[in-house]
């Protein structure tokens, strides 16, 4: 009788631990965020530009997922950015508690004096309760006549990944092993 009580106590502990594992799981960041503003490049030609500073950056419409509730016109903080050569930039943009940390970027070709397109990858972090999530992004700007202030658009969207199991697989494995141990203890002496 004592092994069954021990088995039941062990199973109850595993169910409680599994419940805590499920409640502690964070939410992945999903969706698309569109922003735009003014970029000031280090040269007047986009062919030779290698870095930019940003101003008047705002959230645009057409956002989805986690970003769907972001109000159009919400201010966005953007860091100065060196894109040629690619430079890691923590806090490339921040809005409503979410931050995009750039890990790498590529200047797309063809590149001209009036058009620049850059794409890359990074990690999007959010407020408590959200998992850091890999993201991809695209940046483009047009500059008619070589003027130093250019309008730009920027889109970031998350990359789908594996769905975490929150430790439930391990809990089920433990329960199965405990069941085998109880079975062996009961019928192993025959």
N, C-alpha and C positions, 0 to 999 in steps of 0.2 A: 504494500500500500504506500510505503514511503517513497519509492521511485516514481509513482504516479503523481504524488503531490509535488515532488521536485520537478517533474516534467511539466506539470501544469503551471507552476511558478515561473519556470523558464519560458514557456510559451507566452504567458502574460507579459513578462518583461520584454520579449521580442515584439509583441504587438504594440506596447507602449513606445518602445524605441522607434518602431516603424512609423507610428503616428507623429512623433517629434521630427523624424526625417522628412516626412511629407510636408509638415507645416513650416519647416525652415527653408524650403526650396525657394530660390529667387525666381523672378520672372525674366525671360529673355526680352531684349529690346527688339521690336519688329517695326517694319514699315519704311516709308520714304519721308525725308524732310527736304523741302525746297527753300532756299534762301537766296537773297540777292542784295546788292549794294554797289558801292563805288570802290574800285581798286586803283591804287596809285603805284605804278611800276617804277623800277629803278632806271629805266630808259624809256624814250618815247616810241621806240619800235618794239612791237611784240616779238619780232624775230630774235632780238638780242636780250630781251628782258630775262632776268633770272630770279627776281624776288618782287614781292608786293606787300603793301600795307593796305588796310581796309577801313572804310568808314561807312556810316549810314546803312549798316547791314540789318535787314529785316526778314522775318519769316514770310514766305509767300503762301499761296493756297495750294491745294492738290496734295496735301500730306496724308499719310495713311498710318495704320497700326498704332504704335505707341505715340506717334507724333500727330495723330489725327485731330486731337483737341487743341493744338497750338493755335492761338489766335493770329490771324493775318496781321502783320504790322508789328509783332512782338520784336523788340530789339535783340540782336544777336551780337555777342562779343567775339571778334575774330583776332587771332594773333598774326603778327608779321610772319611771312612765309617765304622761304627760299625753295624754289622748285627746280632750279637748274644749277648745280646738281641736286637731286632729290635729298631732302633733309627731314629727319624725324621732327615732328612739331607737336609737342603736347599742348592740348587746349587749342587746336586749330580753330574750332568754334565751340561756343558754349551758349546754351539757351534753356531756360526753364529747368535747370538742374542736370541737364544732359550735356556731355562733353565728347567731342571727337578728337582722339589722339591719333594723329597721322603717323603711320609707320613707313610708308614708301609711296612714291608717285612716279609717273612717267609722263613726259611731255609728248603728246600725240603729233604725228606728222601727217600731212604737210603743215608746217607752221609758216605764217606770213607776217608781214608788218602790221596787218590789221586784224588777225585772228589767232587766238591761242586756245588750245584745249589740253587739259591735263586730267589724268585719271589716277586712281591709286587705291590703297587699302589702309585700314586703321582699326582702332578699337573704340566703340562707343560705350561710354559709361553713363550711369544714371543715378538717381537718388536711391536711398536705401530700399531694398526690395527688388532691385533690378540687377541682373547679371551683366558683367562686362561682355559685350557682344561684338564679334568681328563685323566690319562694315566695308562697303565699297563706296567710292564717291567719284563724281565727275565735276569739273570746273571748266567753264568756258567764258571767254570775253571777246568782245568785238571793239575795235578802236578805229573808227573812220577818221582819216586824216592825221593820225599820229598824235592825237591829243593825250596829255598825261593822265587825265582822269577817265576811267573806263567803267562802264557798267558791266557787272559780271553776274553769272548765275551759278549756283552750286547745288548739287543734289547728293544726298547720302542715303543709302539704303542698306539694310542689314543682310548678312549672308546666312542662309539656312544652315543649321548644323544638326548634329545628332541630338535627340531628345534625351535629357538626363533621366535616369530611373530613380533618383533620390535614395538609393541604397536598398530599395525593395528587393532586388535580386539577391543581395547578400542576406537579407532577413528571411527570404523563402528558403535559401540554401541552408541556413542555420536551423530553421524549423524542420526541414527534411532530415538533416543529420540527427537532430534531437529525437525525431520519431523513430529513426533507425536504431538509435541507441536504446530507446525504450523497448522497442520490439525485441532487440537482442537480449536485453536484461530479462524480459518476461519469458521468452521462448528459447533462449540460448542454453538453459540448464536441462533441457529435456534429453 
